[in-house]
Amino acid sequence: MINRKIAPSIHNAVDFNFHLKPLHSFQLDNGINVHCIHSDAQEVVVLDIVFFAGNWYEENNLQAAAANFLIKNGTSRKSAYVINEDIEFYGAYFNRACYSETATVTLHCLSKYLNDLLPIVHEVIADAVYPEEEIDIYKQNQKQRLKVNLQKCDFVGNRLIDEYLYGAEHPYGKSSSFEDYDRLQRDELLAFYNDYYVNGHCIIFAAGKLPADFEFNLNKVFKQLPAKKQKPAYKPFDLNAATQKKHHVTVDPNGVQGAVRLATHFPNRHHPDFVPAQVLNTLFGGFFGSRLMANIREDKGYTYGIHSYIQNHIHQCGWMISTEAGREVCEATIQEVYNEMEILRTVPVNDDELQLVKNFMLGSILGDLDGPFQIIGRWKNYILNDLNEDYFYKTIATIKNMRPDTLQQLAQRYLKPSDFYELVVV
């Protein structure tokens, strides 16, 4: 029996041995690859179908996002209302999302109802009709949402910093407009849907307590999709970054708060500096105990929170610093960010602070390995970026073995104020 009077010993996360649960993978008759994580812990399942149908592949702006959002809003046999009623009858949650390179259709449900729901998911993917009335409602709602959001400095800041960094025509820099919504047409949505969903390339991810006949039933339902075995051809886009580095935009002349955004270009996950830079980013502004939080939130009181992060794009990435601060201290906030960059470039990190960062990062990874949904999410990220499990173990080793001099060299290479775009939106 455990003696409850004796506190358990405390171990640093850096001392743990990490293990990434392996995938079970198979292929449907039509060539679609399926990757699974099985767990008996809870009677739930997530089915995530990823299509290479993001805005990278659209001909006209918002085509990909609209095609993804409206895919469940009616088939040749069922209206949007009936589809939603069928899904809710089983207590399931059915969602869709569109990103830069990919778009997803995701089902969360109880394990015992998965086989009943698979035909509904298939019907939505294989027989969407995009009714005109649903498109009109979508346009109206999105334009109203855009009208409201354009009055928010943080929303405008997020749009503009990507545009400055990549260019307004680049998939990572494009943003929506009222005119773009007005130009959406049913025939172009159907064309995109047929090219990138019905006849596109997809990968299926599943996790949870999967039924014993999961492989058989999934193949039975989805093998009829005329899916392509290869990803759509990669269409290169030239970076067309803004020539001016400093920008100041006014949204509300009477506003008391401003959005501050700083950004610079950064290579994707295949670059050898990507993982080491994640350690530097965590120290710099990636968690609540970071340098930026200690200075700008705790010491100066300019903001409730400030964060830095490296974007999770497939082709190109950016290193971002984001916060909202009092209107009168936005410029001072930017200067303090640069001051912290200077310290990281010139003064080596002490061992205690580096140990704290390592424990935080490795503890976060432990949390990401707690449960099948989190594990399949990590695998999904690796597979979509053409990585394998070696990347996981190299990441762990990189974090554990990080040295102060390596962080200082990275800061000297990437944290240079002259490389950053500055944006203040008030």
Secondary structure, 3 states (H helix, E strand, C coil): CCCCCCCCCCCCHHHCCCCCCCCEEEECCCCCEEEEEECCCCCEEEEEEEECCCHHHCCCCCHHHHHHHHHHCEECCCEHHHHHHHHHHCCCEEEEEECCCCEEEEEEEEHHHHHHHHHHHHHHHHCECCCHHHHHHHHHHHHHHHHHHCCCHHHHHHHHHHHHHHCCCCCCCCCCCHHHHHHCCHHHHHHHHHHHHHCCCEEEEEEECCCCCHHHHHHHHHCCCCCCCCCCCCCCCCCCCCCCCEEEECCCCCCCEEEEEEEEEECCCCCCCHHHHHHHHHHHHHCCCCHHHHHHHHHCCCEEEEEEEECCCCCCEEEEEEEEEEHHHHHHHHHHHHHHHHHHHHCCCCHHHHHHHHHHHHHHHHHHCCCHHHHHHHHHHHHHCCCCHHHHHHHHHHHHCCCHHHHHHHHHHHCCHHHCEEEEEC
